[in-house]
Amino acid sequence: MTSPTWTSADEPEAPPISAIGWMRVLFRGLMMGTYIFGGLVALLLVRLIEKPIYRAKRPFTPKITQSVCRFAFWVLGMRLEVIGTPMQGGGAAVANHTSWLDIFALNAFDDIYFVAKSEVANWPVIGWLARATGTQFIVRDRTQALAHTHMLQTRLRHGHRLLFFPEGTSTDGRRVLPFKPTLFQSLLAPEISDKIFIQAITLVFHAPVGQDPRFYGWWGDSNLTSHLLKALAIKRHGSVQVVYHDAVASNTFSDRKAMARHLEAQVASALPWKTDL
C-alpha cells in the first residue's frame, strides 16, 4: 500500500540552535505551555456548563481556543494576516496543509472544528487539545467511508463548520497536492446539500529572512519535536497569511470529484509562487 505521506528528495536540515536560541525555547515554551494549559482548563470548565445547555453546539468554548491560538503567534513574534472573511454558520472548509502551525492559524479568528486522522488523537499535547476542542477523528480506511459520511453529516446538522485537509498529507507549503475527493461525499447528501456551503482557505507561509523558503513546512520524516524547537528558537519569525475565498454552495456540484477540483483550484490560486514545483 502506498504511503499517503508526501516526501521530497531535498528536505532541508534544521539550523543548529545556539545558547541564546535555547533560552528563547525555554522562555517561549514556558509562556505558550502555561497559556495553553490554562486555556485547556478554562475550556473544560466552561464546557461542563455549555454541554448540558447547548449539547453538541459550542457557542462559548471556541472563543477560548481562538484566544490561545492568537497568543501563540504573539509569543512567537509571528505576524498573522487575514485576507477575506470567514464564512459564518455551519458548513465546511478546506485548506492546504503545511504543518502543525496550520491549526493555530485557522483557529485564531474562526469558530471551526477539524477533521483529522485518528492517529492525531494519540499525539502528546496536540492530541489532548484536539479532543478538547471538538475535533472529529476518522480512520484512514476506505471500508469506513460510509461511517465517516454519517458522522460528518451529523456534525453538519448540528451547525458545526468542519475543516479538513483534502491533500491527505502535509507539504513544504509551496505547492498544493491533488485533493482527495472521498470526504466530499458527505457534503452531497440530498437532505443537506441545498443548505451547506463550502469555503476554500489558503495558508501562505513566508519564511524568516535568510531562512530556507520551506522553513515552516513539516513533512515526510520530519520530527515534530525538532520542528517545534526550531519554531521556538529562531530570533525573528516570518509571517502567515490566511486567505478566505468565496464560499460555494454544495449543490453547485454534480459529484465529489468536481467539488474537489474546484476547491483545489481556489486554494492554489492564492499561492504567490507556482504550484507545479
ZIVENJO-V598416 format. One record per residue. N is the residue number from 1. PHI is phi in whole degrees, -180 to 180 (999 if undefined). D_CENTER is the distance of its C-alpha to the mean C-alpha in whole Angstrom. Layout:
BEGIN
N/PHI/D_CENTER  N/PHI/D_CENTER
END
This chain:
BEGIN
1/999/26  2/-71/24  3/-69/21  4/-77/17  5/-73/16  6/-82/17  7/-132/19  8/-136/21  9/-78/25  10/-129/25  11/-65/22  12/-71/23  13/-80/24  14/-70/23  15/-64/25  16/-63/28  17/-97/27  18/-80/30  19/-61/32  20/-67/30  21/-61/27  22/-66/27  23/-66/28  24/-65/25  25/-57/23  26/-65/25  27/-65/25  28/-66/22  29/-62/21  30/-65/23  31/-63/22  32/-67/18  33/-62/19  34/-64/22  35/-70/20  36/-64/17  37/-63/20  38/-63/22  39/-65/19  40/-65/18  41/-62/22  42/-62/22  43/-62/19  44/-66/21  45/-68/24  46/-65/23  47/-65/22  48/-61/26  49/-89/27  50/-66/24  51/-64/24  52/-64/28  53/-88/28  54/-107/25  55/55/24  56/-71/21  57/-75/20  58/-132/19  59/-75/20  60/-116/20  61/-61/18  62/-61/15  63/-66/17  64/-67/17  65/-60/13  66/-60/13  67/-61/16  68/-63/15  69/-68/12  70/-65/14  71/-63/17  72/-60/15  73/-68/15  74/-64/18  75/-63/19  76/-70/18  77/75/20  78/-106/17  79/-75/17  80/-119/14  81/-116/16  82/-107/15  83/-120/16  84/91/17  85/-127/17  86/-62/14  87/-63/16  88/-100/18  89/81/18  90/-73/17  91/146/16  92/-140/13  93/-142/10  94/-133/9  95/-150/7  96/-74/8  97/-122/7  98/-110/9  99/-168/8  100/-63/7  101/-65/8  102/-55/4  103/-61/4  104/-69/7  105/-65/7  106/-74/6  107/-88/8  108/-66/11  109/-134/13  110/-146/11  111/-84/12  112/-146/10  113/-124/9  114/-89/7  115/-107/9  116/-133/9  117/-64/12  118/-61/15  119/-61/15  120/-61/12  121/-60/14  122/-99/17  123/-72/15  124/-60/17  125/66/16  126/-61/12  127/-64/13  128/-64/15  129/-65/13  130/-62/11  131/-64/14  132/-66/15  133/-93/13  134/88/13  135/-63/11  136/-96/12  137/-94/13  138/-132/15  139/-90/17  140/-79/17  141/-149/21  142/-61/22  143/-70/25  144/-97/22  145/-58/21  146/-65/23  147/-63/22  148/-62/19  149/-59/20  150/-64/22  151/-63/19  152/-68/17  153/-65/20  154/-63/21  155/-63/18  156/-65/18  157/-65/22  158/-81/21  159/85/19  160/-77/15  161/-106/13  162/-98/11  163/-121/7  164/-137/7  165/-105/7  166/-70/11  167/-67/12  168/80/12  169/-163/11  170/-96/10  171/-132/13  172/-83/15  173/84/13  174/-114/16  175/-160/16  176/-123/14  177/-79/15  178/-55/17  179/-74/15  180/-82/16  181/-83/18  182/-53/18  183/-70/16  184/-68/17  185/-59/20  186/-65/19  187/-90/19  188/-107/22  189/-60/24  190/-55/28  191/-74/27  192/-128/24  193/-63/24  194/-83/26  195/-115/24  196/-103/20  197/-114/18  198/-124/15  199/-119/14  200/-87/12  201/-130/10  202/-109/11  203/-102/9  204/-117/13  205/-97/13  206/-109/17  207/-67/18  208/-59/21  209/-57/24  210/87/26  211/-101/23  212/-55/22  213/-55/20  214/-96/18  215/-50/17  216/-87/14  217/-70/13  218/-135/13  219/-153/14  220/58/17  221/-95/19  222/-59/18  223/-89/18  224/-61/15  225/-62/18  226/-63/19  227/-67/16  228/-65/16  229/-62/20  230/-60/19  231/-68/17  232/-78/19  233/-87/23  234/-66/22  235/-70/25  236/-122/23  237/-88/20  238/-89/18  239/-151/16  240/-137/13  241/-106/13  242/-109/11  243/-103/13  244/-96/13  245/-89/16  246/-64/18  247/-72/18  248/-125/20  249/-74/22  250/-61/21  251/-76/25  252/-70/25  253/-105/24  254/-80/27  255/-157/25  256/-67/21  257/-69/22  258/-65/23  259/-63/20  260/-61/17  261/-63/20  262/-64/20  263/-68/16  264/-61/16  265/-65/18  266/-62/17  267/-61/14  268/-65/16  269/-64/19  270/-95/17  271/-74/17  272/-78/20  273/-124/21  274/-64/22  275/-98/20  276/-100/22  277/-71/23
END
